[in-house]
């Protein structure tokens, strides 16, 4: 049994390595955090199904179909890189993430329109059903083939990058893109070829998984999460690290299913958290030579001009008077917007001034929601007091590990902790109800009226956002920004950068917990989805759409994203594609976020 589990883990690691290798190659050269890489894997599965079901079932035809799939996804990658991704090479990493997430939404609806919503399994030919007896156990022959594919691909990539002129140019571009351009190398052509290679590997990985799975619309988000984990655990830009991490994760997952089946939902993230706590740059990664990312490229956050304050006051007055004329549905949307404003403001607090991007901010939102739900029977609406306290304490516990990291490593560790919290809420059926959730989380009788609850929510969310703003313009806020911009200089003048970051992490977690508690009473129930990756992504989209450079950015982004999302749900079945295209257009039109771009335009328009 141990041998069979080992071989099963090695075979699953092979297809995962192909996807992660493509992501590693693309990130190493272009420095694009390509969230749409999972979409290329999904397209590889669908295209592979379309090709393989039309070819004879012999093994030689299967190989031909895999090669054709890789070429097709490589061509799609070239189109994506040429038309879209080329425009964001110099953008901050998180803005790239937002842009490529928009592409994910478009591709998902395109796949839905072409192939439909049903899973598409690949009919298994006789040779795919064959097995080999090893040590008295039957091992699928196809698993052994996959086990051989991983090292062969790693070896081929090593030869390509070390023994060819193209590979030498790629490695040089990884170290210093500007110097390569100064030597006369056509960067556009080089980047396009690299993206084609990465896309082809992703497509082949998706197609090779077909005999053991099926083509479906969930592949993109599932595989990109695992691929990011592999790349981060192995070390950004390290192909041997990606191979080692994929093998480690594949094998541990295989044994975990047998030994601790209740932990299969989070074993990947537990592994990542453990590795990053011990080795902050991954197994074979190296410390970055320069600071990359949001904090290095954003201008200081300055107080709003008087006109903007008047506009904000007018908007707040309109929001306060809205229940007098709004219907139940509009009031429900406005309540969601108010909660989204506080959630986005809490994430912005640690992302912008704190310089700490988070892919798992929904953890504190969900913990606050569950804390409020647990307290309903004993304290009623008093559970709202517990929501920020419990979320803040949880953030303090996790934050001690998180704040020692930076960049993508920090963001991925927050994702790991959020997934651990999600799995705990999902599997603790006796306590949380599991997937059935906790029902009957209703406000007290005095706040049961929709208008009264909306005013309460508006007051708490606006008050929370203003309190976060006040903290940012207090000495603590200036010290936090100093630690973000230069930790060494901050330490030299007596500031403890680690404690400042931890305090910011806790404050942001407490504010998100309050938003979660309000959401629980607004919906009357709490489910594990409150802690899901999708909730964290929503928060990122709000902050990045509005702009990290301004205090008003998360507020504008939350209102715009929530309103656009609800509107598209009403007017079209293909709301994902419409939302994705809107995100892509907004990123291109407002590269510094809506509020940031408008603020820059205001400064340019003022007389000198």
SULGI-V753185 format. One record per helix or strand of 3 or more residues. SS is the DSSP state (@ for helix, = for strand). FROM is the first residue (numbers start at 1). TO is the last residue. Records with the same first field share a line. If there is no record, write none. Layout:
BEGIN
SS->FROM-TO + FROM-TO
END
This chain:
BEGIN
@->2-30 + 37-52 + 59-83 + 85-88 + 93-115 + 126-129 + 141-163 + 165-175 + 177-182 + 187-208 + 210-212 + 219-234 + 239-259 + 261-263 + 267-278 + 294-297 + 306-324 + 328-353 + 362-402 + 407-427 + 429-432 + 434-436 + 445-447 + 450-472 + 475-485 + 487-492 + 497-523 + 528-531 + 533-546 + 552-571 + 575-589 + 594-605
=->131-134 + 137-140
END
